[in-house]
Amino acid sequence: MLSSIKSQSKLFLEDFLQLLETKPASEYIAGSKIYQKPMPQGKHSIIQGSLLTAINQIGQPQQLLCAFPEFRLTTRWMGV
């Protein structure tokens, strides 16, 4: 279960990106809330491993894609 750590009537992405990193990491959801991600459990690891294997079996031979476990990426979408 995710726990909300901040709630406002409207929280903009730019404001979220200016906040300091938290441990565990936080997520910006639905344009108005920040949630701290829960620590992964055993089921998470099983699903992650299966998905990683399936993606790499399909994507790597054709050099289309490669899945990286626990790789974190922050993107800034234009116009949002």
QUISULLIN-V905276 format. One record per residue. N is the residue number from 1. RES is the residue in one small letter. SS is DSSP state (alpha for helix, beta for strand, coil for the rest). D_CENTER is the distance of its C-alpha to the mean C-alpha in Angstrom with 2 decimals. Layout:
n=N res=RES ss=SS d_center=D_CENTER
n=N res=RES ss=SS d_center=D_CENTER
//
This chain:
n=1 res=m ss=coil d_center=14.80
n=2 res=l ss=coil d_center=12.71
n=3 res=s ss=beta d_center=14.98
n=4 res=s ss=beta d_center=15.32
n=5 res=i ss=beta d_center=16.18
n=6 res=k ss=beta d_center=17.39
n=7 res=s ss=beta d_center=18.78
n=8 res=q ss=coil d_center=20.95
n=9 res=s ss=coil d_center=22.67
n=10 res=k ss=coil d_center=20.57
n=11 res=l ss=coil d_center=17.90
n=12 res=f ss=coil d_center=17.39
n=13 res=l ss=alpha d_center=14.40
n=14 res=e ss=alpha d_center=16.79
n=15 res=d ss=alpha d_center=17.43
n=16 res=f ss=alpha d_center=13.87
n=17 res=l ss=alpha d_center=13.55
n=18 res=q ss=alpha d_center=16.87
n=19 res=l ss=coil d_center=15.97
n=20 res=l ss=coil d_center=16.12
n=21 res=e ss=coil d_center=13.35
n=22 res=t ss=coil d_center=13.35
n=23 res=k ss=coil d_center=13.52
n=24 res=p ss=coil d_center=11.61
n=25 res=a ss=coil d_center=8.76
n=26 res=s ss=beta d_center=8.54
n=27 res=e ss=beta d_center=6.69
n=28 res=y ss=beta d_center=9.06
n=29 res=i ss=beta d_center=10.18
n=30 res=a ss=coil d_center=13.40
n=31 res=g ss=coil d_center=14.78
n=32 res=s ss=coil d_center=16.23
n=33 res=k ss=beta d_center=14.29
n=34 res=i ss=beta d_center=12.09
n=35 res=y ss=beta d_center=10.97
n=36 res=q ss=beta d_center=10.70
n=37 res=k ss=coil d_center=8.52
n=38 res=p ss=coil d_center=11.36
n=39 res=m ss=coil d_center=12.47
n=40 res=p ss=coil d_center=12.26
n=41 res=q ss=coil d_center=15.68
n=42 res=g ss=alpha d_center=17.93
n=43 res=k ss=alpha d_center=17.03
n=44 res=h ss=alpha d_center=13.38
n=45 res=s ss=alpha d_center=14.98
n=46 res=i ss=alpha d_center=17.47
n=47 res=i ss=alpha d_center=15.24
n=48 res=q ss=alpha d_center=13.02
n=49 res=g ss=alpha d_center=16.38
n=50 res=s ss=alpha d_center=17.95
n=51 res=l ss=alpha d_center=15.36
n=52 res=l ss=alpha d_center=15.29
n=53 res=t ss=alpha d_center=19.10
n=54 res=a ss=alpha d_center=19.54
n=55 res=i ss=alpha d_center=17.54
n=56 res=n ss=alpha d_center=19.44
n=57 res=q ss=alpha d_center=22.74
n=58 res=i ss=alpha d_center=22.60
n=59 res=g ss=alpha d_center=21.07
n=60 res=q ss=coil d_center=22.56
n=61 res=p ss=coil d_center=26.25
n=62 res=q ss=coil d_center=26.17
n=63 res=q ss=coil d_center=24.09
n=64 res=l ss=coil d_center=21.72
n=65 res=l ss=coil d_center=18.36
n=66 res=c ss=coil d_center=17.03
n=67 res=a ss=coil d_center=14.00
n=68 res=f ss=coil d_center=12.78
n=69 res=p ss=coil d_center=11.55
n=70 res=e ss=coil d_center=9.17
n=71 res=f ss=coil d_center=9.18
n=72 res=r ss=coil d_center=7.04
n=73 res=l ss=coil d_center=7.77
n=74 res=t ss=coil d_center=8.48
n=75 res=t ss=coil d_center=10.59
n=76 res=r ss=coil d_center=13.42
n=77 res=w ss=coil d_center=14.75
n=78 res=m ss=coil d_center=18.50
n=79 res=g ss=coil d_center=20.34
n=80 res=v ss=coil d_center=17.67
//
